[in-house]
Amino acid sequence: MSEQGAYSDDLTGTESDEVSTHRFSLDGIAYEIDLTPENYDKLEAALRPFIENGRKVGRVRRRAHEELEVEPSSE
C-alpha cells in the first residue's frame, strides 16, 4: 500500500483505490495477488477454460490462525 492509501496492481504496478487482493492455488501452493478489476478479468478469462473443465474438490477456508483447510465439495 502506498502512502496515499492506494494499492498497487502486482502485475502492472498501477496504483488504484480499486485494487483488491485475490487468492488462488496451483499444485498445492497458495498464491495471493493484488489486481485492478481489469487485470482480474484477464486472470479469470485465462483460467476460465480450465475451471469449466476441471473438477471441484472443495472450497478453501481460512482458520483463525491463517492455516488453509480444504472442505470437500458437495457438488
N, C-alpha and C positions, 0 to 999 in steps of 0.2 A: 504494500500500500504506500502510495506517495504521501508527501507532507500535505498536499492539498486535499486528501481524502479520497481521491480516485484510485482505482485499482488498475494494474497494467495487465493487458492481454499477454499471456505467456508465449503465444505464437508470434505475435507481431510487435509487441512492446507498446502498443497503443494504450494510452490512458483513457479511462472512461468510467463514469459512475454506473454504467450498465454492465460492467464486467461481473461475472459470477463464477463460482467455483463448481466444477463438475468432477465426479469420480467415476472411474471405470477400472476394470481389471482384465488382464490377459495372462494366460498361463500361470495363474496363481499369484501374480504380482499386482497389487493395487496401485493405481495412479490417481493423481489429483491435478487438475489444470484449470487455470483461470482464463476464461474466454469471453469475448464480446458476443452478443447474440448472433451476429453474422458468422463468426468463426465456429460457434457451437452448431449452427445449422450445417456448416461444411463437415464438421465431425460426424454429426448424426447422419448426413447423407452418405458419407463414405462407409459408415458402419451398417447402414440400413439393410443391404442385401445379406449380410452375414447374420444380423439379428433376425430377419424374416425367415431365414433358412436354418437357423440354429435351434437347439432345444433348450428350453428354460430348465434350469436345475434348482432354482430357488432365488430368494431375494437376500441381499446383504443388508444387515442391520448393524448398527453400532451399539456396543455395550457402553456402560457408564465410563469404563476405563479405556475407551477408544480401541478395543480389540474388535476386529471384524468377525462376524459369525454368519454363516450361510444357513438360511432356513430352506427346507425342502419346498419345492413348488407344488401347489395344489392343482395345477393345470395338467 
